[in-house]
Structures are given as C-alpha cells and as structure tokens.
Amino acid sequence: MACKTVYICDVYTSLQSGIDPCACTTVKKLSRVLGRFYDSNISPAGVNITQLAVLRCIARRSGEPLIRVAEEMEMDRTSLYRAIAPMIRDGWLVSADASRARFRTARVTKKGHQLLVDANKYWATVQRNVIGKFGQKEYELLLTELNRLADCAGEG
C-alpha cells in the first residue's frame, strides 16, 4: 500500500517563483504531522511521543546529569525541565539534586518503566506501519539525508 502523497511545500503559495521553501519550516511542519500521528496511536498508553522520547532517553542515561539528556535530544535545559515536570508529578520520574540544577539528574520509576513497556508496544506498531508504507530503504536514505541537512546547519 503506497502512502498518500502530501506535499508539505505546496502551502507556500505566497513565495515568489524560484524561492525554495524554508528548510526549517518544512521540517517542523513534517514533525508536527508525524507527531500528531504518533500521538494519536500511542495515546492509549497515556503518553505522547515527546514524553516517550524523553523517558527513553532518561532511562538510557539513568543517573547522568539532565544536561546530557537535553544535549542528546537537542533541547535546551529549560525546555527539558518543563517537559519532565509533569512526569515527576505523575510518578514516572524521580528527580535528584534539585538544589543544584546544573547537575540535576532523574531516573525512571517502576511506574515509569511500566509506562515505557506499554507505550513501546503502541510505538512499535505505528513505527512498523509508517516505515512499511514509506519503505525501509527510503526511510534509511531519509535518515541519512536529514542528518546531512542537520550537519549543514552545524557551526563551523
């Protein structure tokens, strides 16, 4: 089954002829489209895709300063702290060293680990479906090209 073709760039009707759509805006639009799709499919687990990504990263980096989580996720520390506050409130994470924000750490609780198990089942299904429709080789090429595009925005 082929994916429905959606040209995100077509919404740039006000651009002058010969001007390429903004790379950043285009990728952000795609991110929102995919985010809504993943969110709707993993919502039965009680988590959204951003929360799932943060929980996974904290689980991988358990005990490390949250600044490392922020760096891996390409988030600023303040945004990460705002994202984890409801997860701490809901008992998915426990934070340590709150008085020393620079070295603040967090770990996934038993409740958080169970949430990861449940959410990962939904995520695996939606991931398999998206990549299956898009094509495995095409997906791998897309990842390569997105990394190359990110490198173009790097400093240096």
Residue frames as a rotation matrix with the C-alpha (Angstrom) as fourth column:
MET 1
0.582 0.813 0.000 0.00
0.813 -0.582 0.000 0.00
0.000 0.000 -1.000 0.00
ALA 2
-0.364 -0.724 0.586 1.51
0.715 -0.621 -0.323 3.32
0.597 0.301 0.744 -1.05
CYS 3
-0.488 0.129 -0.863 1.44
0.659 -0.594 -0.461 6.40
-0.572 -0.794 0.205 1.13
LYS 4
0.688 0.676 0.263 -0.87
0.719 -0.586 -0.373 9.20
-0.098 0.446 -0.890 0.20
THR 5
-0.343 -0.848 0.403 1.29
0.878 -0.442 -0.184 11.87
0.334 0.291 0.896 -1.34
VAL 6
0.814 0.472 -0.338 1.20
0.567 -0.772 0.286 15.08
-0.126 -0.424 -0.897 0.64
TYR 7
-0.062 -0.834 0.548 3.40
0.757 -0.397 -0.519 17.92
0.650 0.383 0.657 -0.49
ILE 8
0.263 0.110 -0.958 4.05
0.886 -0.421 0.195 19.99
-0.382 -0.900 -0.208 2.59
CYS 9
-0.706 -0.659 -0.260 5.83
0.493 -0.721 0.487 22.59
-0.508 0.216 0.834 0.46
ASP 10
-0.461 0.581 0.671 2.65
0.734 -0.175 0.656 23.34
0.499 0.795 -0.346 -1.53
VAL 11
0.448 0.697 -0.561 1.39
0.892 -0.394 0.222 25.52
-0.066 -0.600 -0.798 1.30
TYR 12
-0.303 -0.649 -0.697 3.95
0.484 -0.735 0.474 28.17
-0.821 -0.194 0.537 0.43
THR 13
0.289 0.521 0.803 1.69
0.954 -0.081 -0.290 29.88
-0.086 0.850 -0.520 -2.06
SER 14
0.959 0.116 -0.258 2.99
0.126 -0.992 0.024 33.35
-0.253 -0.056 -0.966 -1.18
LEU 15
0.077 -0.997 -0.016 6.59
0.273 0.006 0.962 32.60
-0.959 -0.079 0.273 -2.15
GLN 16
0.365 -0.065 -0.929 7.95
-0.786 -0.556 -0.270 34.23
-0.499 0.829 -0.254 -5.25
SER 17
0.993 -0.021 -0.120 8.79
-0.064 0.752 -0.656 31.95
0.104 0.658 0.746 -8.12
GLY 18
0.358 -0.920 -0.162 12.23
0.013 0.179 -0.984 30.41
0.934 0.350 0.076 -7.75
ILE 19
-0.251 -0.406 0.879 12.38
-0.872 -0.299 -0.387 30.73
0.420 -0.864 -0.279 -3.96
ASP 20
-0.452 0.010 -0.892 12.74
0.130 0.990 -0.055 27.45
0.882 -0.141 -0.449 -2.10
PRO 21
0.708 0.698 0.102 10.55
-0.072 -0.073 0.995 26.79
0.702 -0.712 -0.001 0.94
CYS 22
0.132 -0.634 0.762 12.35
-0.940 -0.324 -0.107 27.27
0.314 -0.702 -0.639 4.25
ALA 23
-0.325 -0.352 -0.877 14.12
-0.155 0.935 -0.318 24.04
0.933 0.032 -0.359 5.23
CYS 24
-0.993 -0.092 0.072 13.44
-0.079 0.066 -0.995 24.64
0.087 -0.994 -0.073 8.92
THR 25
-0.373 0.926 0.055 9.74
-0.850 -0.317 -0.421 25.41
-0.372 -0.204 0.905 8.48
THR 26
0.134 0.405 -0.904 9.24
-0.789 0.595 0.150 22.44
0.599 0.694 0.400 6.20
VAL 27
-0.569 -0.415 -0.710 10.90
0.061 0.840 -0.540 20.00
0.820 -0.351 -0.452 8.61
LYS 28
-0.941 0.271 0.204 8.94
-0.266 -0.217 -0.939 21.47
-0.211 -0.938 0.276 11.55
LYS 29
-0.061 0.959 -0.278 5.68
-0.998 -0.067 -0.014 21.00
-0.032 0.276 0.961 9.65
LEU 30
0.017 -0.002 -1.000 6.58
-0.389 0.921 -0.008 17.40
0.921 0.389 0.015 8.93
SER 31
-0.894 -0.404 -0.192 7.47
0.040 0.357 -0.933 16.95
0.446 -0.842 -0.303 12.59
ARG 32
-0.628 0.731 0.267 4.03
-0.682 -0.351 -0.642 18.22
-0.375 -0.585 0.719 13.63
VAL 33
0.192 0.688 -0.700 2.29
-0.900 0.408 0.155 15.92
0.392 0.600 0.697 11.12
LEU 34
-0.215 -0.355 -0.910 4.23
-0.037 0.934 -0.355 12.88
0.976 -0.043 -0.214 12.33
GLY 35
-0.966 -0.178 0.185 3.87
-0.171 -0.094 -0.981 13.95
0.192 -0.980 0.060 15.97
ARG 36
-0.233 0.957 0.172 0.08
-0.955 -0.192 -0.227 14.10
-0.184 -0.218 0.959 15.71
PHE 37
0.320 0.344 -0.883 0.01
-0.629 0.774 0.073 10.70
0.709 0.532 0.464 14.03
TYR 38
-0.515 -0.578 -0.633 2.27
0.132 0.676 -0.725 9.06
0.847 -0.457 -0.272 16.62
ASP 39
-0.882 0.214 0.421 0.45
-0.472 -0.386 -0.793 10.79
-0.007 -0.897 0.441 19.49
SER 40
0.058 0.996 -0.071 -2.92
-0.996 0.063 0.068 9.51
0.072 0.067 0.995 18.32
ASN 41
0.380 0.070 -0.922 -1.59
-0.352 0.933 -0.074 5.98
0.855 0.353 0.379 18.04
ILE 42
-0.517 -0.610 -0.600 0.28
0.351 0.489 -0.799 5.80
0.781 -0.623 -0.038 21.35
SER 43
-0.432 0.376 0.820 -2.26
-0.656 -0.755 0.001 7.77
0.620 -0.537 0.572 23.39
PRO 44
0.611 0.703 -0.364 -3.89
-0.225 0.595 0.772 4.62
0.759 -0.389 0.522 24.84
ALA 45
0.039 -0.683 -0.729 -0.69
0.762 0.493 -0.421 4.21
0.647 -0.539 0.540 26.88
GLY 46
0.799 0.377 -0.468 -1.28
0.597 -0.586 0.547 7.65
-0.068 -0.717 -0.694 28.44
VAL 47
-0.014 -0.881 -0.473 1.80
0.359 -0.446 0.820 9.32
-0.933 -0.158 0.323 26.99
ASN 48
0.924 0.215 -0.315 2.65
-0.208 -0.408 -0.889 11.43
-0.320 0.887 -0.332 23.95
ILE 49
0.777 -0.622 0.098 5.59
0.496 0.507 -0.705 10.94
0.389 0.596 0.702 21.59
THR 50
0.219 -0.714 0.665 7.67
-0.367 -0.691 -0.622 13.72
0.904 -0.108 -0.414 23.15
GLN 51
0.448 0.001 0.894 7.20
-0.891 0.088 0.446 12.31
-0.079 -0.996 0.040 26.64
LEU 52
0.970 -0.083 0.228 8.07
0.095 0.995 -0.042 8.84
-0.223 0.063 0.973 25.36
ALA 53
0.544 -0.815 0.200 11.28
0.287 -0.043 -0.957 10.12
0.789 0.577 0.210 23.76
VAL 54
0.113 -0.481 0.870 12.28
-0.748 -0.618 -0.244 11.94
0.654 -0.622 -0.429 26.97
LEU 55
0.681 0.194 0.706 11.51
-0.665 0.566 0.487 8.90
-0.305 -0.801 0.515 29.14
ARG 56
0.934 -0.355 0.037 13.51
0.331 0.822 -0.464 6.65
0.134 0.446 0.885 26.84
CYS 57
0.301 -0.864 0.403 16.48
-0.004 -0.424 -0.906 9.00
0.954 0.271 -0.131 26.89
ILE 58
0.183 -0.192 0.964 16.42
-0.937 -0.332 0.112 9.34
0.299 -0.923 -0.241 30.68
ALA 59
0.904 0.165 0.393 16.17
-0.293 0.911 0.291 5.55
-0.310 -0.378 0.872 31.01
ARG 60
0.732 -0.680 0.041 19.28
0.453 0.441 -0.775 5.17
0.509 0.586 0.631 28.80
ARG 61
-0.161 -0.812 0.561 21.14
0.071 -0.576 -0.814 7.87
0.984 -0.091 0.151 30.75
SER 62
0.780 0.568 -0.264 19.96
0.262 0.088 0.961 6.98
0.569 -0.818 -0.080 34.24
GLY 63
0.598 -0.512 -0.616 21.95
0.704 -0.031 0.710 8.83
-0.383 -0.858 0.342 36.88
GLU 64
-0.449 -0.755 0.478 23.61
0.887 -0.442 0.135 11.16
0.110 0.484 0.868 34.37
PRO 65
-0.650 0.206 -0.731 23.07
0.126 -0.920 -0.371 14.93
-0.749 -0.333 0.572 34.57
LEU 66
0.324 0.902 0.285 19.95
0.552 0.065 -0.832 16.01
-0.769 0.426 -0.477 32.71
ILE 67
0.273 -0.303 -0.913 22.06
-0.615 -0.785 0.076 18.36
-0.740 0.541 -0.400 30.62
ARG 68
-0.808 -0.579 0.108 23.29
-0.320 0.587 0.744 15.24
-0.494 0.566 -0.660 28.78
VAL 69
-0.266 0.823 0.501 19.68
0.738 0.509 -0.443 14.24
-0.620 0.252 -0.743 28.10
ALA 70
0.569 0.483 -0.666 18.99
0.045 -0.826 -0.561 17.75
-0.821 0.290 -0.492 26.80
GLU 71
-0.234 -0.754 -0.614 22.05
-0.711 -0.298 0.637 17.62
-0.664 0.585 -0.466 24.56
GLU 72
-0.846 -0.078 0.527 21.12
0.191 0.879 0.437 14.22
-0.497 0.470 -0.729 23.12
MET 73
-0.025 0.952 0.304 17.58
0.876 0.167 -0.452 15.41
-0.481 0.255 -0.839 22.42
GLU 74
-0.671 -0.312 0.673 18.75
0.631 -0.717 0.297 18.79
0.390 0.623 0.678 21.03
MET 75
0.542 0.837 0.071 16.68
0.584 -0.437 0.684 20.59
0.604 -0.329 -0.726 23.69
ASP 76
-0.302 -0.577 0.759 17.66
-0.353 -0.672 -0.652 23.45
0.885 -0.465 -0.001 25.94
ARG 77
-0.886 -0.170 -0.432 17.75
0.289 0.526 -0.800 22.61
0.364 -0.833 -0.417 29.63
THR 78
-0.773 0.633 0.033 14.77
-0.490 -0.564 -0.664 24.83
-0.402 -0.530 0.747 30.49
SER 79
-0.056 0.764 -0.643 12.56
-0.937 0.183 0.299 23.10
0.346 0.619 0.705 27.90
LEU 80
-0.407 -0.151 -0.901 13.62
-0.012 0.987 -0.159 19.70
0.913 -0.054 -0.404 29.19
TYR 81
-0.991 0.019 -0.131 12.83
0.131 0.021 -0.991 20.67
-0.016 -1.000 -0.024 32.80
ARG 82
-0.433 0.892 -0.128 9.39
-0.849 -0.451 -0.275 21.91
-0.303 -0.011 0.953 31.71
ALA 83
-0.038 0.404 -0.914 8.83
-0.709 0.633 0.309 18.62
0.704 0.660 0.263 29.87
ILE 84
-0.543 -0.246 -0.803 9.79
0.205 0.889 -0.411 16.43
0.815 -0.387 -0.432 32.81
ALA 85
-0.841 0.217 0.495 7.86
-0.534 -0.478 -0.697 18.35
0.086 -0.851 0.518 35.49
PRO 86
0.201 0.979 0.041 4.53
-0.973 0.194 0.122 16.60
0.112 -0.064 0.992 34.73
MET 87
0.277 -0.163 -0.947 6.34
-0.198 0.955 -0.223 13.25
0.940 0.249 0.233 34.51
ILE 88
-0.844 -0.532 -0.066 7.73
0.012 0.106 -0.994 13.78
0.536 -0.840 -0.083 38.00
ARG 89
-0.525 0.740 0.421 4.27
-0.848 -0.415 -0.328 14.88
-0.068 -0.529 0.846 39.21
ASP 90
0.460 0.781 -0.422 2.69
-0.832 0.545 0.103 11.74
0.311 0.304 0.901 37.69
GLY 91
0.498 -0.295 0.815 5.30
-0.562 0.607 0.563 9.47
-0.660 -0.738 0.137 39.28
TRP 92
0.986 -0.167 0.017 7.05
0.115 0.600 -0.792 8.36
0.122 0.783 0.610 36.08
LEU 93
0.116 -0.978 0.173 10.32
0.305 -0.131 -0.943 10.00
0.945 0.163 0.283 37.10
VAL 94
0.806 -0.065 -0.588 12.11
0.558 -0.247 0.792 10.86
-0.197 -0.967 -0.163 40.30
SER 95
0.572 -0.607 0.552 14.46
0.049 -0.646 -0.762 13.82
0.819 0.463 -0.340 40.31
ALA 96
0.506 -0.512 -0.694 17.55
0.851 0.166 0.498 14.19
-0.139 -0.843 0.520 42.42
ASP 97
-0.484 -0.847 -0.220 19.82
0.818 -0.527 0.228 17.14
-0.309 -0.070 0.948 43.15
ALA 98
0.415 0.747 0.519 17.04
0.870 -0.493 0.014 19.70
0.267 0.446 -0.854 42.60
SER 99
0.775 -0.135 -0.618 19.03
0.267 -0.816 0.512 22.28
-0.573 -0.562 -0.597 44.53
ARG 100
-0.287 -0.902 -0.323 21.89
-0.182 -0.280 0.943 22.05
-0.941 0.329 -0.083 42.04
ALA 101
0.657 0.740 -0.145 20.04
-0.262 0.044 -0.964 22.46
-0.707 0.671 0.223 38.72
ARG 102
0.218 -0.647 -0.731 23.25
-0.976 -0.158 -0.152 22.25
-0.017 0.746 -0.665 36.71
PHE 103
-0.792 -0.588 -0.165 23.85
-0.579 0.809 -0.104 18.71
0.195 0.013 -0.981 37.91
ARG 104
-0.044 0.893 0.448 20.23
-0.855 0.198 -0.479 17.68
-0.517 -0.404 0.755 38.30
THR 105
-0.942 -0.207 -0.264 19.52
-0.311 0.832 0.458 14.04
0.125 0.514 -0.849 37.49
ALA 106
0.087 0.975 0.205 16.41
-0.973 0.127 -0.192 11.95
-0.213 -0.183 0.960 37.09
ARG 107
-0.957 -0.285 0.052 15.60
-0.266 0.935 0.234 8.29
-0.115 0.211 -0.971 36.97
VAL 108
-0.287 0.870 -0.400 12.63
-0.582 0.173 0.794 6.36
0.760 0.461 0.457 35.70
THR 109
-0.369 0.262 0.892 10.44
-0.862 0.263 -0.434 4.89
-0.348 -0.929 0.128 38.45
LYS 110
-0.808 0.181 0.561 8.79
0.197 0.980 -0.033 1.48
-0.556 0.083 -0.827 38.43
LYS 111
0.264 0.960 -0.096 5.60
0.322 -0.182 -0.929 3.19
-0.909 0.214 -0.357 37.24
GLY 112
0.312 -0.242 -0.919 7.60
-0.739 -0.670 -0.075 4.92
-0.597 0.702 -0.388 34.50
HIS 113
-0.779 -0.627 0.014 9.19
-0.507 0.643 0.574 1.65
-0.369 0.440 -0.819 33.38
GLN 114
-0.421 0.714 0.560 5.76
0.526 0.695 -0.491 0.04
-0.739 0.088 -0.667 33.11
LEU 115
0.537 0.575 -0.616 4.58
-0.115 -0.674 -0.730 3.02
-0.835 0.463 -0.296 31.08
LEU 116
-0.214 -0.716 -0.664 7.58
-0.866 -0.176 0.469 2.55
-0.453 0.675 -0.582 28.77
VAL 117
-0.851 -0.059 0.521 6.72
0.069 0.973 0.222 -1.12
-0.520 0.225 -0.824 28.28
ASP 118
0.057 0.978 0.202 3.11
0.581 0.132 -0.803 -0.29
-0.812 0.163 -0.561 27.43
ALA 119
0.558 0.163 -0.814 3.89
-0.353 -0.841 -0.410 2.72
-0.751 0.516 -0.412 25.22
ASN 120
-0.481 -0.836 -0.264 6.67
-0.650 0.139 0.747 0.91
-0.588 0.531 -0.610 23.36
LYS 121
-0.514 0.385 0.766 4.16
0.513 0.854 -0.085 -1.70
-0.687 0.349 -0.637 22.18
TYR 122
0.628 0.771 -0.103 1.99
0.426 -0.451 -0.784 1.01
-0.651 0.449 -0.612 20.60
TRP 123
0.349 -0.587 -0.731 5.04
-0.623 -0.727 0.287 2.82
-0.700 0.355 -0.619 19.28
ALA 124
-0.642 -0.645 0.415 6.45
-0.163 0.643 0.748 -0.32
-0.750 0.413 -0.518 17.64
THR 125
-0.040 0.726 0.686 3.18
0.770 0.460 -0.442 -0.84
-0.637 0.510 -0.578 15.78
VAL 126
0.848 0.385 -0.364 2.95
0.117 -0.806 -0.580 2.71
-0.517 0.449 -0.728 14.46
GLN 127
0.050 -0.921 -0.387 6.67
-0.653 -0.323 0.685 2.77
-0.755 0.218 -0.618 13.61
ARG 128
-0.599 -0.225 0.768 6.37
0.257 0.855 0.451 -0.50
-0.758 0.467 -0.454 11.68
ASN 129
0.337 0.842 0.421 3.32
0.761 0.019 -0.648 0.82
-0.554 0.539 -0.635 9.81
VAL 130
0.755 -0.085 -0.650 4.88
-0.264 -0.947 -0.184 4.16
-0.600 0.310 -0.737 8.88
ILE 131
-0.270 -0.944 -0.188 8.14
-0.657 0.038 0.753 2.65
-0.704 0.327 -0.631 7.70
GLY 132
-0.414 0.192 0.890 6.31
0.463 0.886 0.024 -0.19
-0.783 0.422 -0.456 5.96
LYS 133
0.667 0.726 0.166 4.28
0.554 -0.335 -0.762 2.32
-0.498 0.601 -0.626 3.94
PHE 134
0.687 -0.464 -0.560 7.25
-0.527 -0.848 0.055 4.59
-0.500 0.257 -0.827 3.29
GLY 135
0.822 -0.459 -0.337 9.71
0.032 0.627 -0.778 1.78
0.568 0.629 0.531 2.52
GLN 136
0.795 -0.541 -0.275 12.66
0.459 0.240 0.855 0.57
-0.397 -0.806 0.439 4.61
LYS 137
-0.116 -0.891 0.439 15.33
0.992 -0.081 0.096 1.63
-0.050 0.446 0.893 2.10
GLU 138
0.096 0.239 0.966 13.67
0.441 -0.881 0.174 5.01
0.892 0.409 -0.190 1.57
TYR 139
0.961 0.275 -0.002 13.50
0.104 -0.356 0.929 5.52
0.255 -0.893 -0.371 5.33
GLU 140
0.439 -0.876 -0.199 17.19
0.745 0.231 0.625 4.75
-0.502 -0.423 0.755 5.75
LEU 141
-0.296 -0.500 0.814 18.01
0.878 -0.477 0.026 7.19
0.376 0.723 0.580 2.93
LEU 142
0.520 0.575 0.632 15.78
0.235 -0.807 0.541 9.83
0.822 -0.133 -0.554 4.52
LEU 143
0.911 -0.219 -0.349 17.60
0.344 -0.063 0.937 9.48
-0.227 -0.974 0.018 7.85
THR 144
-0.042 -0.978 0.203 20.93
0.951 0.023 0.309 9.86
-0.307 0.206 0.929 6.08
GLU 145
-0.239 -0.002 0.971 19.73
0.663 -0.731 0.161 12.98
0.710 0.682 0.176 4.27
LEU 146
0.806 0.551 0.217 18.19
0.191 -0.589 0.785 14.50
0.560 -0.592 -0.580 7.41
ASN 147
0.615 -0.673 -0.411 21.48
0.602 0.064 0.796 14.00
-0.509 -0.737 0.445 9.24
ARG 148
-0.342 -0.737 0.583 23.30
0.939 -0.286 0.190 15.62
0.027 0.613 0.790 6.33
LEU 149
0.213 0.516 0.829 20.85
0.415 -0.817 0.401 18.55
0.884 0.259 -0.388 6.42
ALA 150
0.959 0.102 -0.265 21.45
0.283 -0.266 0.922 18.91
0.023 -0.959 -0.284 10.18
ASP 151
0.122 -0.989 -0.087 25.20
0.876 0.066 0.478 18.95
-0.467 -0.135 0.874 9.51
CYS 152
-0.211 -0.147 0.966 24.65
0.773 -0.630 0.073 21.83
0.598 0.763 0.247 7.06
ALA 153
0.645 0.516 0.564 23.17
0.048 -0.764 0.644 23.84
0.762 -0.388 -0.518 9.94
GLY 154
0.637 -0.468 -0.612 26.08
0.767 0.309 0.562 22.97
-0.074 -0.828 0.556 12.23
GLU 155
0.881 -0.390 -0.268 28.60
-0.327 -0.911 0.252 25.53
-0.343 -0.134 -0.930 13.25
GLY 156
0.182 -0.929 0.322 31.97
0.164 0.351 0.922 25.54
-0.969 -0.115 0.217 11.61
